[in-house]
Amino acid sequence: MTLPGNQDNPVSRRSVLKAGSIVGGTVVAGGALGGVIAALSRGLTEHPSPANVTAAPAEAPLAFGSETLPFYGARQSGVTTVAGTQLALLAFDVDEGLGRDGARRLLRVLTEITSKLTQGQVPLADTEPEMVTSPARLTATIGLGERFFTRASIVENKPAWLRQLPAYRIDQLQDRWNGGDLVVSLSGDDDLTIAHARRAVTRAIARWARPRWVQRGFQGARGARPDGTTMRNLMGQVDGTANPTPGPDDQVIWCGPEQGVWANGTSMVVRRIAMNLETWDEVDRVAREDVMGRTLHNGAPLTGTEEHDEPDFEAKSPIGFPVIAPYSHIRRARSDNPHERIYRRAYNYDDDPEPGELSNSGLVFVSYQADPMTQYHPLQARLAELDSLNEWTTPIGSAVFAVLPGCADGEYLGERVLGL
Ligand code: HEM
């Protein structure tokens, strides 16, 4: 008998029971999980409740809950693999006295738990095995902040580019959204699975790391729009059109062999950017499109008709003005230097308004690039200098992480690159 789960890796009752017996042998979760396993086993085999049978028949086909993305490989998933519609970005501070031994154990545990959860399998010591059976393209992407290397006593392994971004004049950073020694980026199509994964990960590494900040984000429910549709941000713009293409543009996104052991790793820049939707409401449609250089209707450049048409920055209006304004976001964000490109993967946030405010919305802006200092920084500096979008957007958080190269089954993330 199988639980509703990943069809390629069905979570059989036998494997759940086996996990239970292993965990049952440990002091920590044996009792709790043992009870869960027993109840699960009874519920599914002997006493199915009417609610279970009608609401969630064990063999019912899932629309996409059973879909998985690979965990093992030369590169981690969750960067260029298809983006899950939901995001939980978890940043942690690690213990001051972490050391090499602590770092090794932390990364080993993280690999063990995320390699299972992403495949719809029950990790050891998971007390809610039913919560892992719909991975829904769950990915976990793991990266290290600058201070991790100091605290793990492995500064010699830190990539040369790993440091905080300089302060830009548009920044109004709040410490609660800055920095972090370790990041676990969970993305997928099911909030419930992500919430469980978040708790499971946080609990599993609590011995060495404590949450620093969590940023939740969304792109829209899966199935609400045709697959492959570029998301809209909360200003109503089509956001994510002009991105490097994984494969031909891999050198933009991934560290190459010249970065030694970091080859197949990347950098993750996280910027929390607040939107002032109240003042944006006062802007008419023509001005809104002028700010971006693209239409609101389908995200086409103002010089084209389709979303993916190439913008023509030289085109002039009948009275001689550039059709795409030189101060527009896409003009300022398009560098003449082909090296200054980034791979964007942004999510919306829409939190509860602060007292007296009407909204608390913006972007969890995430970008990946082989070198944040020579690719992201010049671009951000140019936008900080001039970009009409700045009138309505304010960066309030900033962090940079080194995303570890992937690993093979039997290894753990960071094992080779950090020499742990
Ligand atoms: C709340 C803040 C932001 C919003 C709402 C926003 C929105 C957009 C939109 C709607 C587009 C056009 C469609 C597309 O190609 O995706 C775009 C393009 C772009 N944005 Fe942003 N963006 C924001 C911040 C940033 C930041 C911080 C950076 C980098 C430092 C950035 C870099 C880019 C780049 C490189 C492009 C593509 C330009 C091109 O070559 O056509 N954006 N952005």
Boltz pocket constraint, residues with backbone or C-beta under 6 A from the ligand:
constraints:
  - pocket:
      binder: B
      contacts: [[A, 233], [A, 235], [A, 237], [A, 238], [A, 239], [A, 240], [A, 241], [A, 242], [A, 243], [A, 271], [A, 273], [A, 274], [A, 275], [A, 292], [A, 294], [A, 299], [A, 329], [A, 330], [A, 333], [A, 334], [A, 335], [A, 342], [A, 362], [A, 363], [A, 365], [A, 376], [A, 379], [A, 380], [A, 383], [A, 389], [A, 393]]
      max_distance: 6.0
